[in-house]
Amino acid sequence: MSKTLRALIIVLLVASCGGGQSSAPRDLDNACTILKQRPEYYKAFRKVERKWGVPIHVQMATIYQESKFVADARTPFKYVLGVIPMGRQSSAYGYSQALDATWDEYRRAENRRTAKRDRIRDASDFMGWYMTQSKDRNGIPLSDARNQYLAYHEGHTGFSRQTYNRKAWLVAVAGKVDARSAMYREQISSCRLRRF
């Protein structure tokens, strides 16, 4: 076997093994399947539920809507004349689709300098932090997936100004998040999951 071929095989093997899981779990319509397939998700969600009080099903429904559980999800590119890429639509990244500025605010506030948006435990902790602020600033119960999602999307000030009322598509999406949250809650109640 030539050195070049051997080197290529080694590179391909390393590339196929490295980097962790950035792809979504199978069957995103079944919370039990997701949590059993990815026990690290369940551990992270339980920790956030204990620390911040945000129910697991609310976290999961929001992550589903934001990234479909893809660790390195990004917004699409913007194009000029339909062909020239001009950068991404926003700086949103990772499971939680947190924007750069909001993520930096979270890392400073929680002293989590090494937190990463493509790591489930960090992304879910960010959501717990943000949703707790939504509760404190706007009085949104942590179990209210619909309004928590609207505040998550529009920001705390946007939510208080009800900017979502000018976006029928967003109100419809928030309704879907609420429905998925209820579905996940029902499924989780019958799961046999190992407690952490």
Number of C-alpha atoms within 10 A of each C-alpha: 5 7 8 9 10 10 11 12 12 12 11 10 11 11 10 10 9 8 8 9 14 15 12 16 16 12 11 16 13 14 25 20 16 19 20 16 14 15 14 13 20 24 17 19 26 20 19 23 20 12 12 18 17 26 20 24 24 29 27 26 27 27 22 20 18 23 20 18 26 21 22 17 20 19 16 11 12 15 13 8 7 7 8 10 12 10 12 13 12 15 13 21 23 24 31 32 26 24 15 14 11 14 21 15 12 20 17 11 11 13 10 12 11 7 19 17 23 20 19 24 21 20 26 27 24 24 24 25 19 22 28 20 16 25 18 12 13 16 13 18 16 22 20 15 28 24 24 30 27 24 26 19 17 17 17 20 13 14 21 15 11 14 14 18 12 9 10 10 11 16 17 12 15 23 17 16 26 23 15 24 26 17 16 22 18 13 16 18 11 9 13 9 13 10 7 9
